[in-house]
């Protein structure tokens, strides 16, 4: 079920999106929200690098649920901290 080619492709695509967003964060914030939101640049930089991780977790959760790893998913869900 797990294919390294797909994982690396998703990681590369997510990293490319994150790098583009990280480089254009100041002009993007200025264009979308105005000058008063320029202080949010560091936060947008941090959030941009969550994109590759989200791409990977989406694929892995589908692969795990279609494989024989349901118990691993249950364990990870049980020990994960609650979302706030």
C-alpha positions, 0 to 999 in steps of 0.5 A: 500500500505504501509507495515511496514514489507517491510519498516523495511526490507529495512531499515535493509538491507540498514543499514547493507550495510551502516554499512559494508561500514562504517567499511571497508571504509579505506581499501576499499578506499585504495584498489580501489583508492590508498593512495591519497584518504584516506582523503575521508574516512569521506565523504564516511562515510557520503555517506554510511548512505544515502543508507538506506534512498535511499532504503526507498525512492525508496519503498515509491515513488512506494507505493505513486505513486500506491496509491492515494497520487499523490498530496502529491508527487507533493507537495513534488517535488514542495517544494524540493530544486533544485539539484546542 
